[in-house]
Amino acid sequence: MKKLTAVLAVGVVAAGAYASAENTVTLKRDVLGRAIGADQKQPVLLKNATVQKTAEPLAATSTSKVYSSMKDVYKDNPFNDGSDNIETVYGAFVSKGMLARPGYSEQYYLYDKGNAVSKKSYESDVNSIEQRYRSYYRNYVAPKVAIPSSFTLYPPAPTYSVRASNTAPYGSEYYGYHYGYYLNIEHAHANTGVGLYAHNNAAHGYNANVFAFDKGNTYSGLQNKMNGYTCSKSSSHAAETRIRTTRRAGTVSHVAPEALVYVYDEGCYEDQKRFAVLPENPENKNLAVGLMNASAYEYNTGNLNIYGEESAILDDYIYYNRVVGVAPMEMANNNAAALNAITVGAIKPKQKKVFYPSISNPTFSASGTNFIKPEISGYGYLYIDQDKTYDIYSGNTNLSVGDPYVPTAYGSEVAAAYTAGLVSDLISLNSFYRWHPEVVKALLLTTATDASDTNIIKYAYEKDCRVSNDAGDIGMGLPQFDEMITNNRSRYWMGKNSSHFSNSNTIEFTESGITKGRRYRIAIAWLMRGDNMISRNTVHQDIDLKVITKDEMGNRVEYKSESSMNGYEMVDFEAKSSDDIQIVIKRYRNDGGRVLLGYNLHESW
């Protein structure tokens, strides 16, 4: 039987130790590079997948019924996600070389794995596919779920200063103030490749809009920011809350200046005593990316380190609408536990440390099994000098219209906002990723820097983020935009439960053109139904990744990632030869849900 484990296994071959055809060497580490176990050489036995029953598209979403829990949604429609109506689609994209340099090329594939098509033809065909898909799901609305009486509104932390200041420097890398050292956003752009490889190549987030949730609405005056949903209480929020909301929306706009940022005031749902309703029909406004906030509600015990109602609602929304959901790894946050979301921890850039609360690695409440969160990191201390003079209303006793203030942004909510802008830029440059949050997650995992890259500074952990005493100072990866758009081989598979996988429940293919001595990262990610997971208290799809290659002596070497409770797998290795590598994606279990599987191979220079 497959060994159940709560962490991700990333295969790494130790120096001088190579696996034969009979023995595989798998050093157990999670995706953040933290060691959690010893080498294993035993074979792994895999079960067949359970085939899902299907019916009509999810009917409960089009009613006005308010459910007491997501489990009740599942009871109404236990297998209703319309898999029989889903078109079987395969797509692939290959980028080679560095963008805007001689030798760069990109190829698009659809249906036929052997024949490349033009970008224009690919976009046209995919748009037609999406229109047929939307004919079944156009009326999808996130289920209305009542807030349990044990929940109370979680007050926003005063993480942004609104005190007036005329002394903020311009042009320096850091600005020291209040909570620590803040990185000038222009330097952040330089460090992540956004300035040179996004903005200089017309990747500005155009037609890849963002919807952002927060406990308040924004002030006016910032480019491409608009309030998507407000209520009578929106204008009465305290200045700290509105500055905080504005800063997150502003961070997105500085990374993706042509993306429209629709801001939704989560506080408007407090009186309705139900969780926030996500935007209906997001494709109508080209909402490609969702920026979630730290949860507005908490248990009276303060323990939100579980997969909860908000987690399932967000997972279902991403699953049915296939928008990219980005969530911060903050305290009191069910959004961060969503399996389909990309959860972001925060970096203190000057101290070069990753920090996030000790609630990382959430659990399913009944089973007690946990999964790895967050997946990536971003800069959590940003200073935006361009905004130090800001138009705000004069009713605030601390500020008047036109007064300057210290434009600092703090926490993983800001790191998530920067990431949302990064993804918006990516989609505006390359529409292959538009409908595929699963591919975007695989891409971010494989193109984020970490300690395996000799030119990247190790990020040390703070608090109790280690899972063993042997974890060392290896930190989460920081996505690099130049890596995201170059030297990648991305694929997706979409269809019914029975689509794509062979009778042995595998997808197998070969990657050629491997360069000896270069580092390769390969990841898969897939989308799962939230109502199914919260009802079963476990993930309902379990897929493994295996990479087979050869060493200098021609011996077979396997790298395997075989976690049980995550929605992704990844391996990281240096090619010891130029031989082709074989990719084996093995489905261990599918207890309900269609195939929405993404893949990315990244080759580092």
Residue pairs with C-beta under 8 A, 6 or more apart in sequence:
1 45
1 47
2 44
2 45
2 46
2 47
2 562
2 564
2 588
3 44
3 562
3 564
4 369
4 564
4 565
5 28
5 562
5 563
5 564
5 565
6 361
6 369
6 370
6 371
6 372
6 563
6 564
6 565
7 28
7 29
7 30
7 34
7 36
7 372
7 467
7 563
8 29
8 30
8 31
8 372
8 561
8 563
8 566
8 568
8 569
8 570
9 26
9 27
9 28
9 29
9 30
9 560
9 561
9 562
9 563
10 27
10 28
10 29
10 30
10 31
10 33
10 559
10 561
10 570
10 571
10 572
11 25
11 26
11 27
11 547
11 558
11 559
11 560
11 561
11 571
11 572
11 573
12 27
12 29
12 559
12 572
12 573
13 19
13 25
13 27
13 551
13 557
13 559
13 573
13 576
14 25
14 27
14 39
17 25
18 25
18 551
18 553
18 555
18 557
18 576
19 25
19 555
19 556
19 557
19 558
20 555
20 556
21 555
21 556
23 41
24 40
24 41
24 557
24 558
24 560
25 39
25 41
25 557
25 558
26 39
26 40
26 558
26 559
26 560
26 562
27 35
27 39
28 35
28 36
28 37
28 38
28 40
29 35
29 36
30 36
30 372
30 467
31 372
31 375
31 445
31 566
31 568
31 570
32 372
32 450
32 474
32 475
32 476
32 477
33 450
33 451
33 452
33 474
33 475
34 466
34 467
34 468
34 471
34 472
34 474
35 468
35 470
35 471
35 472
36 467
36 468
44 560
44 562
46 505
46 544
46 586
46 588
47 588
47 589
48 505
49 497
49 501
49 505
49 587
49 588
49 589
49 590
50 589
50 590
50 591
51 497
51 498
51 590
52 79
52 83
52 497
52 590
52 591
52 592
52 593
52 594
53 79
54 79
54 80
54 81
54 82
54 83
54 84
54 496
54 497
55 77
55 79
55 80
55 82
56 80
56 82
57 80
57 81
57 82
57 85
57 136
57 137
57 140
58 77
58 80
58 81
58 82
58 140
58 320
59 76
59 77
59 80
60 67
60 73
60 76
60 77
60 80
60 143
61 139
61 140
61 141
61 142
61 143
61 320
62 139
62 140
62 141
64 144
65 144
66 144
66 145
66 146
66 274
67 73
67 76
67 143
67 144
67 145
67 146
68 145
68 146
69 145
69 146
69 309
69 534
70 143
70 145
70 309
70 312
70 313
70 316
70 530
70 531
70 534
70 535
71 531
71 534
71 535
73 143
73 145
73 531
74 531
74 532
74 534
74 535
75 535
77 531
78 535
78 592
79 592
81 319
81 320
81 529
81 592
81 593
81 594
82 136
82 137
83 496
83 497
83 593
83 594
84 496
85 136
86 133
86 136
86 494
86 495
86 496
86 594
87 129
87 132
87 133
87 494
87 495
88 494
88 495
88 496
88 499
88 500
89 110
89 111
89 129
89 492
89 493
89 494
89 495
90 109
90 110
90 111
90 113
90 491
90 492
90 493
90 494
90 500
91 108
91 109
91 110
91 122
91 126
91 432
91 436
91 491
91 492
91 494
92 108
92 109
92 110
92 113
92 489
92 490
92 491
92 492
93 106
93 107
93 108
93 109
93 430
93 432
93 488
93 489
93 490
93 491
94 106
94 107
94 109
94 488
94 489
94 490
95 104
95 105
95 106
95 430
95 485
95 486
95 487
95 488
96 103
96 104
96 105
96 106
96 486
96 487
97 103
97 104
97 105
97 486
97 487
98 104
98 482
98 486
99 197
99 201
99 482
99 485
99 486
100 197
100 200
100 201
104 486
106 119
106 430
107 116
108 116
108 117
108 118
108 119
108 121
108 122
108 432
109 115
109 116
109 117
109 122
110 117
110 122
110 125
110 126
113 509
117 125
119 431
122 432
123 431
126 431
126 434
126 435
130 283
130 435
134 283
137 320
137 321
138 281
139 281
140 280
140 281
140 320
140 321
141 277
141 280
142 277
142 278
142 313
142 316
142 317
143 313
143 316
143 531
144 274
144 275
144 277
145 274
145 275
145 309
145 313
146 273
146 274
147 273
147 274
147 275
147 297
148 309
150 299
150 300
151 297
151 298
151 299
151 300
152 297
152 298
152 300
153 267
153 270
153 296
153 297
154 215
154 294
154 295
154 296
154 297
154 298
154 332
156 215
156 216
156 240
156 241
156 244
157 411
158 240
159 179
159 244
159 410
159 411
159 413
160 240
160 243
160 244
160 247
160 408
160 409
160 410
161 177
161 178
161 405
161 406
161 408
162 239
162 240
162 243
162 396
162 398
162 399
162 405
162 406
163 398
163 405
163 406
164 398
164 399
164 403
164 404
164 405
165 388
165 404
165 405
165 406
166 404
168 175
168 177
168 383
168 385
168 388
168 404
168 406
168 407
169 175
169 385
170 385
171 184
171 385
172 184
173 183
173 184
173 187
174 181
174 182
174 183
174 184
174 349
174 350
174 383
175 181
175 182
175 184
175 383
175 385
175 408
176 182
177 383
177 406
177 408
178 406
178 408
179 381
179 408
179 410
180 348
180 350
180 351
180 381
181 348
181 349
181 350
181 351
181 381
182 381
182 382
182 383
182 408
182 409
182 410
183 191
183 349
183 350
183 379
183 381
183 382
183 383
184 382
184 383
184 385
185 251
185 254
185 382
185 383
185 384
185 385
185 386
186 195
188 194
188 349
188 379
188 382
188 418
189 195
189 198
189 199
189 255
190 196
191 349
191 379
191 478
192 379
192 418
192 422
192 478
192 479
192 480
192 481
193 480
193 481
193 482
193 483
193 484
194 255
194 421
194 422
194 425
194 481
196 482
197 203
197 481
197 482
197 485
198 204
198 255
198 422
198 425
198 429
198 481
199 257
201 429
202 429
203 425
203 426
203 428
203 429
203 481
203 485
204 256
204 257
204 258
204 259
204 425
204 428
205 255
205 256
205 257
205 258
205 259
205 421
205 424
205 425
205 427
205 428
206 258
206 259
206 428
207 286
207 428
208 256
208 259
208 286
208 288
208 289
208 423
208 424
208 425
208 426
208 427
208 428
208 434
209 259
209 260
209 261
209 262
209 285
209 286
209 287
209 288
209 289
209 424
210 252
210 256
210 259
210 260
210 261
210 262
210 287
210 288
210 289
210 290
210 291
210 420
210 421
210 424
211 228
211 261
211 262
211 263
211 264
211 278
211 279
211 282
211 285
211 287
211 289
211 290
211 291
212 245
212 248
212 249
212 252
212 261
212 262
212 263
212 264
212 290
212 291
212 293
212 417
212 420
213 263
213 264
213 266
213 276
213 290
213 291
213 292
213 293
214 244
214 245
214 248
214 263
214 264
214 265
214 266
214 293
215 237
215 241
215 245
215 265
215 266
215 267
215 293
215 296
216 234
216 237
216 238
216 241
216 242
216 244
216 245
216 265
216 267
217 227
217 230
217 234
217 235
217 237
217 242
217 245
217 263
217 265
218 225
218 227
218 242
218 245
218 246
218 249
218 263
219 242
219 243
219 246
219 390
219 391
219 392
219 393
220 391
221 390
221 391
222 246
222 249
222 250
222 253
222 387
223 253
223 257
224 253
224 257
224 258
224 259
224 260
224 261
225 246
225 249
225 250
225 253
225 260
225 261
225 263
226 260
226 261
226 262
226 263
227 234
227 262
227 263
227 264
227 265
228 262
228 263
228 264
228 279
229 264
229 265
229 268
229 279
230 265
230 268
231 265
231 267
231 268
233 265
233 267
233 268
234 265
234 267
234 268
237 245
237 265
237 267
239 392
239 396
239 398
239 399
242 392
243 392
243 405
245 263
245 265
246 390
247 384
247 407
247 409
247 414
248 291
248 293
248 409
248 413
248 414
248 417
249 261
249 263
249 417
250 384
250 387
250 409
251 382
251 384
251 409
251 414
251 417
251 418
251 421
252 259
252 261
252 291
252 417
252 418
252 420
252 421
252 424
253 259
253 261
253 421
254 384
254 386
254 421
255 418
255 420
255 421
255 422
255 424
255 425
256 420
256 421
256 422
256 424
256 425
256 428
258 428
259 289
259 421
259 424
259 428
260 285
260 286
262 279
262 285
262 287
264 276
264 279
266 276
266 293
266 296
267 296
269 275
269 276
269 277
269 296
270 296
275 297
275 309
275 310
275 313
276 296
278 290
278 313
278 314
278 317
279 285
279 287
282 288
282 290
282 321
282 323
283 321
287 323
288 323
288 324
288 423
288 424
288 427
288 434
289 323
289 324
289 325
289 326
289 420
289 423
289 424
289 427
290 314
290 317
290 318
290 323
290 324
290 325
290 326
290 420
291 326
291 416
291 417
291 420
292 314
292 325
292 326
292 327
292 328
292 335
292 338
292 341
292 416
293 328
293 335
293 413
294 328
294 330
294 331
294 332
294 333
294 335
294 336
294 413
295 304
295 310
295 332
295 333
295 334
295 335
297 310
297 332
297 334
298 304
298 332
302 332
304 331
304 332
304 333
304 334
304 337
304 359
305 337
305 359
305 361
305 362
305 363
306 334
306 337
306 362
306 363
306 364
306 365
307 334
307 337
307 339
307 362
307 363
307 364
307 365
307 533
307 534
307 537
308 334
308 337
308 365
308 534
309 334
309 534
310 334
310 335
310 338
311 334
311 335
311 337
311 338
311 339
311 362
311 530
311 534
312 338
312 530
312 531
312 533
312 534
313 530
314 325
314 327
314 335
314 338
314 340
314 341
314 530
315 338
315 339
315 340
315 341
315 527
315 528
315 529
315 530
315 533
316 529
316 530
316 531
317 323
317 325
318 324
318 325
318 338
318 340
318 341
318 437
318 527
319 340
319 527
319 528
319 529
319 530
319 593
319 596
322 435
322 436
322 437
322 527
322 596
323 437
324 342
324 420
324 423
324 427
324 437
324 440
325 338
325 340
325 341
325 342
325 437
326 341
326 342
326 343
326 344
326 416
326 419
326 420
326 423
327 333
327 335
327 336
327 338
327 341
327 342
327 343
327 344
327 416
328 335
328 336
328 343
328 344
328 346
328 411
328 412
328 413
328 415
328 416
329 336
329 343
329 344
329 345
329 346
329 356
329 357
329 360
329 373
329 374
329 412
330 336
330 356
330 357
330 411
330 412
330 413
331 357
331 359
333 359
335 341
336 343
336 362
336 373
336 374
337 343
337 362
337 373
338 530
339 371
339 528
339 530
339 533
339 539
339 566
339 567
340 437
340 438
340 527
340 528
340 530
340 567
342 375
342 376
342 419
342 423
342 437
342 440
342 441
342 444
343 373
343 374
343 375
343 376
343 416
344 374
344 375
344 376
344 377
344 378
344 412
344 415
344 416
344 419
345 354
345 355
345 356
345 360
345 374
345 376
345 377
345 378
345 380
345 412
345 415
345 476
346 354
346 355
346 356
346 377
346 378
346 379
346 380
346 381
346 411
346 412
346 414
346 415
347 353
347 354
347 355
347 377
347 378
347 379
347 380
347 381
347 415
347 459
347 475
347 476
347 478
348 354
348 355
348 380
348 381
348 462
349 379
349 380
349 381
350 381
352 457
352 458
352 459
352 460
353 459
353 460
353 461
353 462
353 475
354 377
354 459
354 460
354 461
354 462
354 465
354 475
354 476
355 380
355 461
355 462
355 463
355 465
356 374
356 412
356 463
356 465
357 463
358 463
358 464
358 465
360 373
360 374
360 465
361 370
361 371
361 372
361 373
361 467
362 370
362 371
362 373
363 369
363 370
363 371
364 370
364 533
364 537
364 538
364 565
365 537
366 537
367 537
367 538
369 538
369 564
369 565
370 565
371 539
371 563
371 565
371 566
371 567
372 563
372 566
374 412
374 476
375 441
375 444
375 445
375 476
375 568
376 419
376 444
376 445
376 448
376 476
376 477
376 478
376 479
377 415
377 448
377 459
377 475
377 476
377 477
377 478
378 412
378 414
378 415
378 416
378 418
378 419
378 478
378 479
379 414
379 415
379 418
379 478
380 410
380 411
380 412
380 414
380 415
381 408
381 409
381 410
381 414
382 408
382 409
382 414
382 418
383 407
383 408
383 409
384 407
384 409
385 407
386 407
387 407
388 404
388 405
388 406
388 407
389 402
389 403
389 404
390 404
390 405
390 407
391 401
391 402
392 399
392 401
392 403
393 401
394 400
394 401
399 405
409 417
419 444
419 479
422 479
422 481
422 484
423 433
423 440
423 444
425 481
426 433
426 440
426 443
426 481
426 484
426 485
427 433
427 434
429 485
430 485
432 439
432 490
433 439
433 440
433 443
433 490
436 492
436 598
437 527
437 598
438 492
438 525
438 526
438 527
438 596
438 597
438 598
439 490
439 491
439 492
439 525
439 598
439 599
439 600
440 598
441 523
441 525
441 567
441 568
441 598
442 490
442 523
442 524
442 525
442 568
442 570
442 598
442 599
442 600
443 484
443 488
443 490
443 523
443 600
443 602
444 479
444 484
445 477
445 521
445 523
445 525
445 568
445 570
445 600
446 488
446 521
446 522
446 523
446 570
446 600
446 601
446 602
447 479
447 480
447 483
447 484
447 488
447 521
447 600
447 602
448 476
448 477
448 478
448 479
448 480
449 456
449 477
449 478
449 480
449 483
450 456
450 474
450 475
450 476
450 477
451 458
451 473
451 474
451 475
452 519
452 572
453 519
453 604
456 478
458 473
458 474
458 475
459 473
459 474
459 475
459 476
459 478
460 473
460 475
461 471
461 473
461 475
483 602
483 604
487 602
487 603
487 604
487 605
488 600
488 601
488 602
488 603
489 511
489 600
489 601
490 598
490 599
490 600
490 601
491 598
491 599
491 600
492 596
492 597
492 598
492 599
493 499
493 500
493 507
493 595
493 596
493 597
494 594
494 595
494 596
494 597
495 594
495 595
496 594
496 595
497 590
497 593
497 594
497 595
499 594
499 595
500 507
500 595
500 597
501 507
501 587
501 595
502 508
505 586
505 587
505 588
506 584
506 585
506 586
506 587
507 583
507 584
507 585
507 597
508 582
508 583
508 584
508 585
509 582
509 583
510 580
510 581
510 582
510 583
511 580
511 581
511 582
511 583
511 601
512 580
514 520
514 549
514 575
514 577
514 578
514 579
514 580
514 581
515 575
515 578
515 603
516 575
516 576
516 577
516 578
517 574
517 575
518 574
518 575
518 603
518 604
518 605
519 572
519 573
519 574
519 575
519 603
519 604
520 572
520 573
520 574
520 575
520 581
520 601
520 602
520 603
520 604
521 570
521 571
521 572
521 601
521 602
521 604
522 545
522 547
522 570
522 571
522 583
522 599
522 600
522 601
522 602
523 545
523 568
523 569
523 570
523 571
523 599
523 600
524 543
524 545
524 568
524 569
524 570
524 585
524 597
524 598
524 599
525 567
525 568
525 597
525 598
526 541
526 543
526 567
526 568
526 595
526 596
526 597
526 598
527 567
527 593
527 596
528 539
528 540
528 541
528 567
528 593
529 540
529 592
529 593
532 540
532 591
532 592
532 593
533 539
533 540
536 591
538 565
539 564
539 565
539 566
539 567
540 589
540 590
540 591
540 592
540 593
541 567
541 587
541 589
541 590
541 591
541 593
542 564
542 587
542 588
542 589
542 590
543 569
543 585
543 586
543 587
543 588
543 597
544 560
544 561
544 562
544 569
544 585
544 586
544 587
544 588
545 560
545 561
545 562
545 569
545 570
545 571
545 583
545 584
545 585
545 586
546 558
546 559
546 560
546 561
546 583
546 584
546 585
546 586
547 558
547 559
547 560
547 571
547 573
547 581
547 582
547 583
547 584
548 556
548 557
548 558
548 581
548 582
548 584
549 556
549 557
549 558
549 559
549 573
549 575
549 576
549 577
549 579
549 581
549 582
550 556
550 557
550 576
550 577
550 579
551 557
551 576
551 577
552 576
552 577
554 577
557 576
559 571
559 572
559 573
560 571
561 569
561 570
561 571
562 569
563 569
575 581
583 599
585 597
585 599
